[in-house]
Structure formats: structure tokens, C-alpha cells
Amino acid sequence: MTPTTTSTPQTATEDAMDGRRLGFVGLGNMGGRMTRRLVEAGLDVLGFDTVAGRAAEVGAEPAASLGEVAAHTDVILLSLPDSTVVEKVMGGSEGLLRHTRKGQVIIDLSTSAPASTTRLGAELAERGATLVDAGISGGAAAADKGTLTLMTGGDAAVIESLAWAFDPISSAVFHMGPLGAGHSTKLLNNFLNAVALSATAEVMVAGAKAGLDLHRLLDVLNSSSGVNFATLNRFPKIVDGDYLEGGLTGRLMTKDVVAYVEHLGKLGVPSLNAAAPLAAFGLATQLGYGDQISNRVVDAIGDLAGGIRVHSPEAQGGQE
């Protein structure tokens, strides 16, 4: 199948949403934001999270169990850390697989391993249900605005029929191919993100230690061949003291790079460039930044460079 690109409409029609009820499992940093968008769009959302109170915080109706979510919704979205957690949610005596009904659709928005995704898809198909993988990109800011990019895999007709659910959370939906293709695309994208962020962090620390004006350095990079997402969107904020808190943590970034390496191993492709981001984000975790936003990798590198910070103390009100 030739991959296609579909831009979702700006707003879902009332007719498309009328009577629709979604289940949403995983209401953390990204899942909670997406759930809020769905609720604000007028959709009825039944939410489940292992942390009590999260559903109510984002406006969803709380579910007491995964079984309750499966019993009362036809479409269920998952936003979980990785395939290990997805498999736990799907399997077991209380998992979604046990309660899945014929005709149900489960959408995995997580950063999952494609091999796990295809295996779970086959198990759901045996029960007459359908799995769609939909990797997301854009971070917390895009989740808040409803402008995420979705990379989907699975039956094209099913994905097209889910526009009413995708519209409130995304500005573009890319159909990448059969089940697993969306998650494969997501891993490739996340790896490039990790490389760009860690490499740019190193360059910015070096620029600071060399005495360069970092705003001017970014102007040069963004007008030259070194331009990337981090130089365009992250570091113009970071050098002014705004680390864009709320996004992917350093520990999760490391997890994504490891998943990328494992995926390439299954594909038989050498992962020659993974060592650098693994070293950078591993360092950040060792120095205590692992549970902070991944942008803090620049502080970890700065620590080893003699306590360098790429912003002035005045940028954070005189406090580090």
C-alpha cells in the first residue's frame, strides 16, 4: 500500500461526534492532555489510570477498571510508556484482551515496539477487534493545542473512520502502511529528535565556554547547515531560561533510543549513531536529571564542562 497523508479537518462535526463514547487508558503527561482536548471537543470520555483522580482532573468520567472501559466503549485509546506496559494493560485476567468485544477498535498512541504491536493486533483480530497504531509527535505544547502529528498503521478504511476521534488532538494524520508502520515511524522520528537535541546541547555548551553570544550562534546555525528542530524550537527558549518543562523526560528519551536500537536489530540495520544520545541522556540520568525534561541534557553536559549554563542567571530571575 502506498503511504498516504491525510490532514484532519479543523473541527469534528457535531454529527460525527454525536453519541460517540471513547475510552482512554493512561492519563499521564500526554494522555491527560489529549483526554482534556477530547472532552473539550464535546466527546464523552471514560478514563482509566492507575493514579486515582487523574480522570476527574482532565474532565473524563472515571472508570474503576479496564474491564469497565472495554464494556462501555467501542473505541479505546492507549497512551502508555512503552510496549511492556501496553502488554500488561492488554493481557492478564483483568486486561483489555479478556474483555474485548467484536467490532471494537483500540488505538495505541504509545511509543511501542512494532513487533509487539503486530502480535497484539493478531490477538485482537482473533476476537473480531482491530488494533491501530498511532505514534504521536509534537510534545506537550502540541497536545495542549490539539496539533499533534499522528503516524498511523493499520487498515486505511478504519483509520479514515476514526477522524472524529483524531480531529480534536491532531492537525495531521499520516497513514504509513500496515499495522506496526506507525510505531516504526515513531521510533525513527524519536531517534532523530534525540540525536539533534543531544548534539545541539553539546554545541551550545561549547559555544558558551568559547564566549560566543548564544543568541547569535543560534542565528548562524539556523541560517546554516547545522539547523535542526532543537536549534529552531528548543534552544531559542533554553538560552532565555525556559526549558519548556512538561515534555519528554531524559529517562524516557533514553528508553526511546534503546527501543530504536532494538528495532533496527530486528530489521538487520546497523545503528551506528545511537551511542552518542545514549551516552548523553544516560549521563543526564546519572547526574539527577533523568526525571526532568530531556532538554536538561544541556545542563548535564554543562556540569562536566565545569558548571556551564547556556542561560544567564538573570534569565531565571537570578536563580539557578
Buried (B, 14 or more C-beta within 10 A) or exposed (E): EEBEEBEBEEEBEEEBBEEBEBBBBBBBBBBBBBBBBBBEBEBBBBBBBEEEEBBEBBBBBBBEEBBBBBEEBBBBBBBBBBBEBBBEBBBEEEBBBBBBEEEBBBBBBBBBBBBBBBBBBEBBEEBEBBBBBBBBBBBBBBBBEBBBBBBBBBBBEBBBEBBBBBBBBBBBBBBBBBBBBBBBBBBBBBBBBBBBBBBBBBBBBBBBEEEEEBEEBBEBBBEEEBBBEBBBEBBBEBBBBBBBEBBBBBBBBBBBBBBBBBBBEEEEEEBEBBEBBBEBBBBBBEBEBBEBBBBBBBBBBBBEBEEBBBBEEEBBEEEE
